[in-house]
Amino acid sequence: MTSIKLFRAKVLVQISWFLVQNDKQMKKTIPYIFAAIAVVATITFLSLSNNDSEKVELERPQVLSMTASVDVPGEMTFAGEKIAFDRYDLRERMDRELNSFTYFHSTTLLLFKRANRIFPVIEPILKREGIPDDLKYLAVIESSLDPRAVSPARAAGLWQIMSGTAQELGLEVSSEVDERYHIGKSTVAASRYLKNAYRMYGSWSAAALSYNGGQRRITNELGNQQTDNALDLWLVEETTRYYFRMLAIKTLFENPSQYGFVLRGDQLHKPMEFKEVSVSSAIPNLVSFAKDNGITYAQLKDFNSWLRDTKLTNKSGKNYTFLIPTRESLYYKKGEKIKIHDERWITE
C-alpha cells in the first residue's frame, strides 16, 4: 500500500511540473494530461480500502472554490504617516478590513468603476486645498463614491456631511438647494474640516477619526484615556474601524489584480464632459430648463444633484453653475477609448 501511494504522489508531482512547463502548449497536451490524471485516479481508487474511501468522502470539500485569507502587509504609509501592523490590534483591524473589501466583490468592483469618474474631479481640489491625496479614500468609505448617498443619520453627499456642519463650512442647505450633493463644493467643505482637525491634532489619522467620531469626542477621549495617539483610543466600533477601512481600500486600489480584481478599460465609468451654464435668476420649471438645454430632467438632476426641488426660486440673485453633459458624453460607443484615470486598475 505504501509503495502505491508513493508512486501516486510522484505521478502527481510530475503532472504539476508538466502543466507549468507546457503552459504555452496546453492545447496540444490536454489529451495527455487527462490520460495522466486518469492513471492517477485509477491508482488512487485501487489503493483505497473501504475505510479510506469513507474518509475521503468525509473530507471532500463541499464547495467548488476555496477562500484564502489575504496577507496583512508589514507596514504602509497613508497621508505621509507610516503605520506598522506588528501590534496585535493594529494587525487584526487591518486584517478584518482588507479581507472584507477583498471578498465584498460586487461593491468593491463598483468602487473602481465610479472612481474613474469621481477621482479626476476631487483630486485637484484636495491638492489645491492642501489635503494629502490619500484622503480621497475617505470619500470612498463614506459614500462608496455615490454623490447622492444619504446615511440613516441624514448625512448626505459624497463626503457625508451633516446639515449643521455643512452650513458651518459655508455650504447652502435649503429645501431647493443642498450643496452637500455638489461634488466640487462638498469636497472644498470636507477639506476645510480636515485641515482644521489636522491643525488641532497634528496627524491625519486623528483628523480622519474626528471626521467620523466628531472633534469633541476625539479631543475628550485623548484626554480621558491619556494618550496622544488617536489610534490607541477605545472608541465605538464604527470609529475604531474607520481609519483601517481607508488603509484597506487604498491597498486594493493600488494593487487590484493582486487581490483578484480584473477590469478592462471599457468596464470603468467614463469621465463626463460638460458645458457650464451660469444662472443668477429664478428658474420656475427645471424640467423646461433641462429640455431647453438638450437633456432630460433626470440627466439634469443626475449631474446637479444639489438641486432638491423642481424649481429654483433664487430670491437673492445668487449665481449658480449648472453642469450640462455634452451629447457625446451621454453614450458609450463601441470601440471607444475610455480615458483611464489610473492604469493600475486595468488588465488588458
N, C-alpha and C positions, 0 to 999 in steps of 0.2 A: 504493500500500500504506500509506504513512504517513497519508494523509488518512482512510483507512478505519479505521485503528487509533485515530486521534484522535477520530473520530466515535464509535467504540465506547466509548472512555473517557468521553466526555461523556455518553453514554446511561447508563453505569453510575453516574456521579455523580448524574444526575437520578433514577435509581431509588432510590439510597440516600437522597436528600433526600425523595423521595416517601414512603418507608417511615417515616421519622422523623416527618414532618409529619402523616401519616394513620394513626398507630397506633390511635387510637380507632375509626377507620372501617375497620379491617382486614378485617372480614368482607365489606364491600361492595366493597373494592378488590382483593381477592385475584385475581379473574379478570383484571383489568387488569395486575396485577403480573406474573402468569405470562405474559401476552401480551408484555409488555415484555422479560422475560427471554428469551423465545423469539426475539424480534427480535435481541437482542444475541448469543445463541448462534449464530443463523444467520449474522450478520455475521462473527463470530469464525471460524466454520467456513470461510466463503468466503474469508476473508483469509489463511488459513494455507496455506503451501506444505507439501510433504511433509516437509521438514526441520523446519519449525515444528511440525508435528503430532507428529513423533517427540520433539522437545524437550519439548513439553507433556506427553506421556505419561511421559517420564522424570522430569519434575519433579512429577508428580501425587502428592499426599500418599497415604501408604499406610494412614492411619487416618482415622476419621470425625470425630475431635475433636482439638484441639490442647492442649498442656500449656504454660501460660505460667508463667514464673518469678515468684515473689512478690517484691515490692519490700521491701527492708530499711528500717525506719524510721531516721531520722537519729539519734534518741536515745529513751530511755524511762526511766521510773522504776520501780524494783522495791524494795519494802520501804523506801521513803523514800530510796533511794540511786539517783542518776542515773548512767546509763551511755550514752556516745556510741558510735556504730558507725562512726566515721570511720577508725579504725586498721584495717589490713588483717585482722589475725587476729580481732579482735572482730566485725568486719563479716561475715567469712566463716563464723565459727562460728554466728552468728545466722542467716545465710542458709541454712545447712545444716538447722538445726532447724526454722525457720519453714516451709521448703518441705517438709520431711519430714512434719510434722504436718498441713500443708495437704492433701497428697496421700495420706496414710495414712487414707483416707476412713472405712472401717468402724470402725476403732479410735477415731478422733477423735470420730465421731458418738456412740459408746458412752460416751465420757467426759462429753459434755454430758448425756446421759440419766442416768448414775449421779450426776453432781454435783447434780442436782436433789433427790436423796435424802440424799446424804452431806454436802454443804456446810452445810445448816441445822444439822447436828449438830456439826460440828467448828469452825465459825466462832466461835460463842460461847465455846467452850473456849479457842481461841487468844487471843481478846480478853481473857478473864479471866486468862490466864497471861502476858499482856504480850507476845505474839508478833504481829508485823505480819501483817495479813490475807493479804498476798501469799504467805506461807509455806504456805498451804493448797495451792498448786500443787506443793509438794514431794511431798505425798501423791499428787498426780495422776501425776507421773512415776515415783514409787517403785512404786506398785501398780496403776496405772490405776484407782484408786478401788475396788479389789476387796478387801474386808476379809479374805478368805480366801487371798490371794495368798502364795505361797512361792517364794523365789528358789532357784537352784541352790546358793547358799551357805548355805541354810536360814534366811535372814532371813524374817520372817513378818509378816503383817498389813498393815493399811492403810499403816503407816509403815515397814514392812520393817525391823524391829528384830531384831538377833541375840539369841540366848538369853542369853548372858552379860551383854550390855549391858542387856537388859530387866530382869534381876534387880538390877543396879546401880541402875536407875532406879525400883525399887520395884514391878515387876510380878511377879506369881506365874507361874512356869513349871514345870509338872509334867506327869505323864502324864495327869492328869484335868482340869487347868485350865491354860490358857495365855492369859494376859491380853494378849498381843501381838495377839490376834484380837478384843479388846474395843475397839470404836471409841472410846468415851469415854476409857477408861483409857490406851490406847496414845497417844492424842492428848496427854494430860497428860504422859506419859513423853517423847514426842518434843519437847514444849515445854521440858521441863527440860533436855534435851540441847542444844537450840538456844540457850536462854538462857545456859547455861554456856559454850558456844562463843562467843557474842557478847561475853560479859564478857572472854573470853580474847583475841579478835581485834579487837573494836571495829567489826566490819562484818558485816552479814547475808550478804553474798556469801561471805566466808570461812567463816562459820558453816555455810552450806549446803554448801560444798565439803567441809568436815570431816565433815558428816553422811554423805557418800558415801565419802570417802577416809580418814577417821579423823583425830582431832585430832593424834595423834602425827605422822602423815605430813605434815599441813599445817604444823604447827609446825616440824618438821625442815626441810622444803623452803623455808619462808620464810627460815630461817637460812642454809641451804646455798646458795640462789640469790640471797641478799642483796637481797630485795625486801620491801616491806611491803604489797603488793597481791597477794592470792591469785589474782586473775585473770591475773596476769603469770607464774604458775608453769608450768613444764614438768612435766606430770603424765601419768599413764596416760590413754588416750583416754576411758574412761568418765567419769572425774572431770573431765577437760577439757570434755567436752560437757555435764556435769550442770547447771550454772547456766544455760546458754543454752537448755536444754530447758525450764526453768521460765519463762524470759523469753518463749520462743516460745508456750508453751501459755497464758500469761497474755494475750498479744496476741490469740490466737484466741478465747479465752473472752470478751474484752471487745468483739470485733468479728467474731462468727461469720459473718454474712451477707457481710461484705467478703471473706471467704476461701472463700465458696461453700457454707457450711453452712446449710441451710434446715430448720428444725424447727417443728412445731406443738406447742402446749402438751400435747396428749394423747399425744404421742410420747415425752415425758420420763417417767422413772420416778417414780411418785407417792410423795410422802413417806408414811411409815407412821405409824400411831397405835398406841400400846401401853398396856397396863396393866402396872404393875410388881409383881412377886411376889417378896418377900424371903424367903429361906430360910436358916436357920442350923444346920440338922440335916442328916443324911445323906439322900441320895436313892438308894435301891438300884436303881431302874429308871427311867431318864429317859424311856423310851417310855411307861410308865404315867403318869409325871408330865405329859408333854405331853398325853396323852389326857384326863387329869383337868382340864386347863386349856383344853380345847376346840380343840386344834390337833394337827397331826401331829408325829411325831418330827422329820421333815425340816424342818418350819417352825420348830420349837424350835431346831434346830441352825443354821438359816439366819440367825436373828436373835440367836443367842447362840453364835457360833462359837468362843468361848473354852472351851466345853465340848469336851473331847477324848476322852471315853470315854462309855460307855452308862450310867455310874453316877457318883455324886458322893459319895465316902466322907466327906469333911469331918470328919476326926477332931478338928480344932482348934476346931470350932464357929464358924468364920468365917461372916460374913453375906454371902450372895451375892444379887444382884438379877437376876432374870430378866425379859427383855422378852417379853411375850406379846402378839402382834398382835391387834387387835380384828378381829372377823369382817368388819366393813365394809371394813377396810383391805386385806383379802386379795384383793379383787376389783376389777377395772376395770369400771365401769358405763358404758353408752352414754350420752353426753351429760354425763358427769361433768366438773365443772370442776376440773381438777388445779391445785393450788397451784404457781405458778411462782416459783422462788427468785430468778431474775434475768431480767427482761423482755427483756434484750438477746439472750437465747438463742433467742427465738422470733420468727417472722414469720407473722402471721396477717392 
